[in-house]
Amino acid sequence: MPAKKAVMEKEAPVQPKIRIRISAYDHKVIDASCKQIIDTVVRQGCELLGPIPLPTEIRKYTVNRSSFVHKDAREQYEMRVHKRLIDILSPNPKVIDALTNLNLPAGVDIEIKM
């Protein structure tokens, strides 16, 4: 039996990245916000991945049409929450400063993780 060789694998240093998760009810607003963020990051000279569309969360609600009788008469409503993911690879302080000063439309929720 041949002797096993000890393999020393060098682990690559972990690059810092910023993960931005965007969610909104309107897909046009979220796409415009993604474009604005991407333009800002590219202008500062950083690499990025995305926008990656995440699955749309659909919340459905069923409501009786009348308050007392006519149990079979119902109305159905749904809310759609569209989501996108953007990763900024090896960000510099200028990018972080530009993202904090970004003015995005109302109705867009942003989560930023380092």
N, C-alpha and C positions, 0 to 999 in steps of 0.2 A: 504494500500500500504506500502510495506517495504521501509525503508529509504535506500538510496543509500550509499554505503560505498566508501569513498575516497581511491582509490588505489594508493599507491605510488610505482611507478616502478623505480627501480634503473637502470640508464643507464650505460652500461659497458663503461669504458674509451676507447676512440678510440686509437687503436694500430697504430703506424706509419708503413707505408709500402712504398715500392718503386715499381712503375709500369714501366716495361720496355716493349716498343713496338718496334718490329723489323720488318723491311720490306726489301725485296730484289726481284730481278727479277728471280733468280735461286733458286729453292726449295732445292737443295742439299747444297748450300752455307748457306742458312738460317737455315737449320737443324743442320749443323756443328757449326754455331755460337751459337745456342740455347744450344747445348750440352756443348760447352765451357763455357758459362755463368753459366749453372746449375752445372757443376763440380766445378767452382770457388766458388759459393755460398755454396754448400754442404761442401766443404773443410773448409770453415770458420765457419760452424756449425749453419747455419740459416735455417729456414723453407721456403719453396717456393711453389707456385702454378703454374703449367704450365709445358711445354709450351702449351698454348691454341691456336689452329689454328683459325684465323679469316678468314672471306670470302675473296677469291682471287679476287682482283680488275682486271677486264679485260677491256682494252681500245682497241677498234677496229677502224681501219682506212681504208677507201676505197679510192683508187687512180685510176685515168684514166691511162690506159696503154699507150695510145698515147697522144700527146699534143693537137691535133687539131680535127681530125675526129675520127671515131670509138668510139662513146660515150658509146656503149654497152660493150666494152672490158674494164674490170676493174680488179684490183688486190686488195685483202684484206689482211691486216696485223693486228696483234694483239700483245699487250704487256700485260703480266700477272705480277701483283705485288702480291707476296705472303707475308702474314703477320702472326706474332706470338705475343702472349702476355704472359709475365712472371711477376708474383707478388712475391716480396720478403717480407715476414712477419717479423716484428720487426727486422730490420737490425741494425747491430752494425757498428761502424766506420771502423773496419777492412774490412768488406764486401764492403763498399763504396770505400775505398782505393784500394781494389783489382779490383773492376769493372772499376775504372778510369785508371788503369794500364793495362787493358786487350787489347790485340792486335788482332783485328778481321779482316777478309779478306776484300778486296775492294769490293764495290758494296752492302754493308750491311748498311742500314740506321737505327740508333737507337735513340729512344726518351725515355728519363728517366724523370719520374715525381715522386715527393716526396708526 
